[in-house]
């Protein structure tokens, strides 16, 4: 049976590439509070609920009450990423510039999240399949493995990724348990069910030029100078440089690295307006 979830794609409002957060990029999703009604909540539940991590080829158990002080960076994915013929999901490895290494994902939806995390400012580390949560409900013991743990300065965000139309009733209980465990650790919890319109296409286009680029022709200065004079449409901007064919790639690079700004809620093409960072008039 498919669960009833509260999810809404927010169409109104701009998503400025130079200052957006993960919340700005995501379709709105609110976990139904009733989903956690069956969870154990009596005294000592944080001691009885456990997290199982993998480190140095061994499993390490940590009560939820100690989750905030667990050395998460010493861990590896608690579950492996496997490939086989005729499987219905699409696992793989994705490189992120932020961490400088490959990260496992179990679906294309998870890969899109990894790309967004690589684009966002402030992400320090991303851990795939970080731990297995063992929790207790009125029906007995259950377990759940969240998809990602995202480390931010001084805090963290625990994330599950599931397209809204695929969420079942049993998933809602697992999400509620993960949310409660994250709150006990002082972390935030998110369920990623979808994205704002045009965001994923825009990030995919920008990511093609996210790696370091040598600017021997001085095109970065030209592009920044032109936009500083006044906002320009992307096609017009590159055409006004000394070498438009090359400037196009450098403009994407500057947008990815937040040195230029664009509204990601609009299609990213030659008609898109490009702004100086911090400037949104025009």
C-alpha positions as CSV (number, residue, x, y, z in Angstrom):
1,X,0.0,0.0,0.0
2,X,1.3,3.4,-0.9
3,X,1.5,5.8,2.0
4,X,0.0,9.3,2.1
5,X,2.8,11.8,2.3
6,X,2.8,15.6,2.4
7,X,4.9,16.8,-0.5
8,X,4.6,19.9,-2.6
9,X,6.8,21.4,-5.4
10,X,7.2,25.1,-4.6
11,X,7.0,27.0,-7.9
12,X,7.1,30.6,-6.6
13,X,10.3,32.4,-5.7
14,X,13.8,32.5,-7.0
15,X,16.7,30.1,-6.1
16,X,19.9,32.1,-6.3
17,X,22.8,30.0,-7.1
18,X,25.4,31.9,-5.1
19,X,23.5,31.7,-1.8
20,X,21.1,28.8,-2.0
21,X,20.8,26.1,0.6
22,X,19.6,22.5,0.3
23,X,16.1,23.6,1.5
24,X,16.0,26.1,-1.4
25,X,16.6,23.3,-3.9
26,X,14.2,20.7,-2.6
27,X,10.5,20.2,-3.1
28,X,8.8,20.7,0.2
29,X,8.2,17.5,2.3
30,X,6.8,17.3,5.8
31,X,6.9,13.9,7.7
32,X,3.5,13.2,9.2
33,X,3.9,13.3,13.0
34,X,1.5,10.4,13.3
35,X,4.1,8.1,11.7
36,X,6.1,8.0,15.0
37,X,3.1,7.1,17.2
38,X,4.2,3.5,17.2
39,X,7.8,4.2,18.3
40,X,9.1,3.4,21.8
41,X,9.3,6.6,23.8
42,X,9.6,5.7,27.4
43,X,12.5,6.5,29.7
44,X,15.9,5.1,28.5
45,X,14.9,4.7,24.9
46,X,18.1,6.4,23.7
47,X,20.1,3.7,25.5
48,X,18.0,0.9,24.1
49,X,18.0,2.2,20.5
50,X,21.4,1.3,18.8
51,X,23.3,2.4,15.8
52,X,25.7,-0.1,14.1
53,X,28.7,1.3,12.2
54,X,31.4,-0.4,10.3
55,X,35.1,0.5,10.9
56,X,38.3,-1.4,10.2
57,X,36.3,-4.4,8.8
58,X,34.4,-4.8,12.1
59,X,31.0,-3.7,13.4
60,X,30.8,-1.1,16.2
61,X,27.6,-0.5,18.2
62,X,26.8,2.9,19.6
63,X,23.7,3.7,21.6
64,X,21.7,6.6,20.2
65,X,22.4,8.5,23.4
66,X,26.1,8.6,22.5
67,X,25.6,9.3,18.8
68,X,26.7,12.9,18.9
69,X,30.2,12.0,20.1
70,X,30.8,8.9,17.9
71,X,33.9,9.3,15.7
72,X,31.9,9.1,12.4
73,X,34.9,9.9,10.2
74,X,36.5,6.6,11.2
75,X,33.6,4.7,9.6
76,X,33.0,3.2,6.2
77,X,29.6,2.4,4.6
78,X,27.7,-0.1,6.7
79,X,26.3,-1.7,3.6
80,X,28.1,-2.4,0.4
81,X,27.1,-1.2,-3.1
82,X,26.5,-4.1,-5.5
83,X,25.7,-4.4,-9.1
84,X,23.9,-7.3,-10.8
85,X,22.0,-8.0,-14.0
86,X,18.4,-7.0,-14.2
87,X,18.3,-5.1,-10.9
88,X,15.6,-2.4,-10.7
89,X,17.7,0.3,-9.1
90,X,20.8,2.1,-10.4
91,X,23.7,2.0,-8.0
92,X,27.1,3.5,-8.6
93,X,29.9,5.8,-7.5
94,X,29.9,9.5,-7.9
95,X,32.9,11.9,-7.5
96,X,32.5,15.1,-5.4
97,X,34.8,18.0,-5.6
98,X,34.1,18.9,-2.0
99,X,35.5,15.7,-0.6
100,X,37.9,14.8,-3.4
101,X,36.7,11.2,-3.6
102,X,34.0,8.8,-4.8
103,X,30.8,8.2,-2.9
104,X,28.5,5.3,-3.3
105,X,24.8,5.7,-4.2
106,X,22.0,3.2,-4.7
107,X,19.7,5.1,-7.1
108,X,19.7,8.0,-9.6
109,X,17.8,10.0,-7.0
110,X,20.7,9.6,-4.6
111,X,23.2,10.6,-7.3
112,X,21.3,13.8,-7.8
113,X,21.5,14.6,-4.1
114,X,25.3,14.0,-4.2
115,X,25.6,16.5,-7.0
116,X,23.6,19.1,-5.1
117,X,25.7,18.6,-2.0
118,X,28.8,19.1,-4.0
119,X,27.4,22.4,-5.2
120,X,26.3,23.7,-1.8
121,X,28.5,25.9,0.3
122,X,29.6,24.7,3.8
123,X,29.5,20.9,3.3
124,X,32.5,19.4,5.0
125,X,32.0,15.6,4.5
126,X,29.4,13.2,3.1
127,X,29.1,9.6,4.4
128,X,27.0,7.1,2.3
129,X,25.0,4.4,4.2
130,X,26.6,5.7,7.5
131,X,25.0,3.3,10.0
132,X,22.2,0.8,10.6
133,X,19.6,2.1,13.2
134,X,18.1,-0.5,15.4
135,X,14.9,0.9,17.0
136,X,11.9,-0.4,18.9
137,X,8.2,-0.1,18.0
138,X,5.0,-1.5,19.6
139,X,5.4,-4.4,17.2
140,X,9.0,-5.2,18.2
141,X,12.5,-4.4,17.0
142,X,13.1,-3.0,13.5
143,X,16.0,-1.5,11.7
144,X,16.7,1.1,9.0
145,X,19.8,2.3,7.2
146,X,19.7,6.0,6.3
147,X,21.2,7.0,3.0
148,X,23.6,9.8,3.9
149,X,25.1,11.7,6.8
150,X,26.2,15.2,5.8
151,X,28.7,16.9,8.0
152,X,28.4,20.7,8.3
153,X,30.4,23.1,10.5
154,X,29.4,22.1,14.1
155,X,26.4,20.0,13.1
156,X,25.2,17.3,10.7
157,X,22.1,16.4,8.6
158,X,20.9,12.8,8.3
159,X,19.2,12.2,5.0
160,X,17.0,9.6,3.4
161,X,16.2,9.8,-0.4
162,X,13.0,8.4,-1.7
163,X,10.8,9.7,-4.5
164,X,7.5,10.7,-3.1
165,X,5.4,8.2,-5.1
166,X,7.5,5.3,-3.8
167,X,7.1,6.0,-0.1
168,X,5.1,3.2,1.7
169,X,3.6,3.2,5.2
170,X,6.6,1.1,6.5
171,X,9.0,3.8,5.2
172,X,7.2,6.5,7.2
173,X,7.9,4.6,10.4
174,X,11.5,4.2,9.5
175,X,11.8,7.9,8.7
176,X,10.2,8.8,12.0
177,X,12.7,6.7,13.8
178,X,15.6,8.2,12.0
179,X,14.2,11.7,12.7
180,X,14.0,10.9,16.4
181,X,17.5,9.5,16.5
182,X,18.9,12.5,14.7
183,X,17.2,14.9,17.1
184,X,18.7,13.0,20.0
185,X,22.2,13.7,18.5
186,X,21.4,17.3,17.8
187,X,21.3,16.7,14.1
188,X,18.7,17.6,11.5
189,X,16.8,15.0,9.5
190,X,15.6,15.4,5.9
191,X,13.7,13.1,3.5
192,X,14.4,14.1,-0.1
193,X,11.4,13.3,-2.2
194,X,11.9,15.7,-5.2
195,X,13.4,18.9,-6.4
196,X,12.3,22.4,-7.4
197,X,11.5,22.7,-11.1
198,X,14.6,23.3,-13.3
199,X,17.1,22.8,-10.4
200,X,18.5,19.4,-11.3
201,X,18.9,20.3,-15.0
202,X,20.7,23.5,-14.0
203,X,23.1,21.8,-11.6
204,X,23.8,19.1,-14.1
205,X,24.8,21.7,-16.7
206,X,27.0,23.7,-14.3
207,X,28.7,20.6,-13.0
208,X,30.2,19.9,-16.4
209,X,32.7,22.7,-15.6
210,X,33.1,22.3,-11.8
211,X,36.7,21.0,-11.9
212,X,39.7,23.4,-11.8
213,X,40.2,25.4,-15.0
214,X,43.3,27.4,-16.1
215,X,42.4,30.9,-17.2
216,X,45.4,31.7,-19.4
217,X,43.3,34.0,-21.6
218,X,41.9,36.1,-18.8
219,X,38.3,35.3,-19.5
220,X,37.3,35.2,-15.9
221,X,38.1,38.9,-15.5
222,X,36.2,39.7,-18.7
223,X,33.1,37.8,-17.6
224,X,33.1,39.3,-14.1
225,X,33.7,42.8,-15.4
226,X,30.9,42.6,-17.9
227,X,28.4,41.4,-15.3
228,X,29.6,44.0,-12.8
229,X,28.5,46.7,-15.3
230,X,25.0,45.2,-15.5
231,X,23.2,41.9,-15.5
232,X,23.3,40.1,-18.8
233,X,21.6,37.2,-20.4
234,X,24.0,34.2,-20.6
235,X,24.2,34.2,-24.4
236,X,24.8,37.9,-24.6
237,X,27.5,37.7,-21.8
238,X,29.7,35.1,-23.6
239,X,29.3,36.8,-27.0
240,X,30.7,40.1,-25.6
241,X,33.9,38.4,-24.5
242,X,37.0,38.2,-26.7
243,X,36.6,34.5,-27.2
244,X,32.9,33.4,-26.9
245,X,33.4,29.7,-27.6
246,X,35.8,29.4,-24.7
247,X,34.0,31.9,-22.5
248,X,30.9,29.7,-22.3
249,X,32.8,27.0,-20.4
250,X,34.4,29.6,-18.1
251,X,31.0,31.2,-17.4
252,X,29.6,27.9,-16.2
253,X,32.7,27.4,-14.1
254,X,32.2,30.7,-12.4
255,X,28.6,30.0,-11.8
256,X,29.3,26.6,-10.2
257,X,31.9,28.2,-7.9
258,X,29.5,31.0,-6.9
259,X,31.5,33.9,-8.4
260,X,28.5,34.7,-10.7
261,X,24.8,34.2,-9.9
262,X,21.8,32.8,-11.7
263,X,18.3,31.9,-10.7
264,X,18.2,28.1,-10.7
265,X,14.4,28.2,-10.6
266,X,14.5,29.3,-14.2
267,X,15.8,27.3,-17.2
268,X,19.5,27.6,-17.6
269,X,20.1,28.6,-21.2
270,X,21.2,31.5,-23.3
271,X,18.2,33.5,-22.2
272,X,19.0,33.1,-18.5
273,X,20.0,36.3,-16.6
274,X,23.5,36.3,-15.0
275,X,24.1,38.6,-12.1
276,X,27.1,39.7,-10.0
277,X,27.3,37.9,-6.7
278,X,25.1,39.7,-4.3
279,X,23.2,41.6,-7.0
280,X,19.7,40.5,-8.1
281,X,18.4,43.6,-9.8
282,X,17.8,43.9,-13.6
